[in-house]
Each structure stands twice: as C-alpha cells, then as structure tokens.
C-alpha cells in the first residue's frame, strides 16, 4: 500500500520518537507498540509532516529525492497502519 503523497498527515500525538543511530524508535503510549524508523531521512520526514500541506512537501523538505518518494510512501503507509502517523 502507498500513502497518498497529496495527503495531510502528522505524527500521532500519542507517539514519542527516540533518536537512534539507525533512525528512531517510535513508542505509541496508547497501543504500547514500539516501531522502528529505519533511516534518519524517514525520521526527518515524519517530523516535518505537520509543517507541510502534503506528504510530498514533507519528503522534499527532508531532502528525499522525488525518485524515492514512492519507496517512502510505502514506509509511511506502514507507519499509518501502526498509528505512528495519522491523517489531519
């Protein structure tokens, strides 16, 4: 599944990100679920989601090349399924 690059998302308010050398750990206080964000670029994109009108805008601001947006849309869709990010 791909996340809509034109959609508006944010980091779920019940999620805390802990920086790690590989990216970050995301802990959801509601579900008590731990999720790994496997690259620093993905972490940057997730942090920028709320500040941009679209997912594509957040990916661009995170320095992710347009050719890689589809790959990140798959990762973001998994984060949405895990309730790490949600639509706004």
C-alpha positions, -999 to 999 in steps of 0.1 A, spaced: 0 0 0 12 35 -8 3 66 13 -12 94 -7 16 119 -13 -10 146 -16 -25 138 18 -20 157 51 -5 137 79 12 143 113 30 124 140 3 109 162 2 130 194 4 97 214 37 88 198 72 97 211 103 94 189 136 84 204 166 92 182 189 62 175 219 59 152 198 39 126 169 64 127 145 63 157 122 42 179 86 53 179 66 44 211 28 47 210 16 53 245 -20 43 236 -12 9 220 21 4 238 36 -6 205 72 0 196 80 7 159 115 12 143 120 40 118 150 27 99 166 58 84 173 93 96 156 106 64 123 88 73 125 103 108 130 138 94 101 133 70 78 122 99 88 152 120 81 175 91 46 161 82 26 185 103 45 215 90 37 208 53 5 208 33 13 174 17 33 143 24 53 151 -8 62 185 7 75 169 38 95 144 19 110 172 -2 118 193 29 135 162 44 158 161 14 144 130 -1 147 129 -39 115 127 -59 126 94 -73 125 78 -38 91 92 -28 72 60 -38 95 40 -15 89 63 14 52 63 7 52 26 14 71 31 47 48 59 57 18 37 49 31 11 73 35 39 99 -1 49 93 -12 13 98 7 12 131 -9 45 142 25 62 144 12 89 120 -23 99 113 -43 120 89 -50 155 99 
